[in-house]
């Protein structure tokens, strides 16, 4: 029974860590996409002049 509890504990910790990394990674990727879009718009506006 102790071994099963340890396995469940380890799997729970791994799941929590994965959830936290996904929570931090998704907004960063979204911001990178927005920044690249804005950089493209600025370049397009500069080239139009």
C-alpha positions in Angstrom: 0.0 0.0 0.0 2.9 2.3 0.8 4.4 1.8 -2.7 1.1 2.7 -4.4 0.8 5.8 -2.3 4.3 6.9 -3.3 3.6 6.3 -7.0 0.4 8.3 -6.8 2.3 11.1 -5.0 5.0 11.2 -7.6 2.5 11.3 -10.5 0.6 14.0 -8.7 3.7 16.2 -8.3 4.6 15.6 -12.0 1.1 16.6 -13.1 1.2 19.8 -11.0 4.6 20.8 -12.4 3.4 20.3 -15.9 0.2 22.3 -15.3 2.2 25.2 -13.9 4.7 25.2 -16.8 1.8 25.2 -19.3 0.2 28.1 -17.5 3.3 30.2 -17.7 4.3 29.1 -21.3 1.0 29.9 -23.1 0.8 33.6 -22.3 4.4 34.0 -23.2 3.8 32.4 -26.6 0.8 34.6 -27.2 2.8 37.7 -26.4 5.6 36.7 -28.7 3.0 36.3 -31.5 1.5 39.7 -30.8 5.0 41.3 -30.8 5.9 39.8 -34.1 2.6 40.9 -35.6 3.2 44.5 -34.4 6.7 44.5 -35.7 5.4 43.4 -39.1 2.8 46.2 -39.1 5.5 48.8 -38.2 7.7 47.5 -41.0 4.8 47.7 -43.4 4.0 51.2 -42.3 7.6 52.3 -42.6 7.9 50.9 -46.1 4.7 52.6 -47.3 6.2 56.1 -46.7 
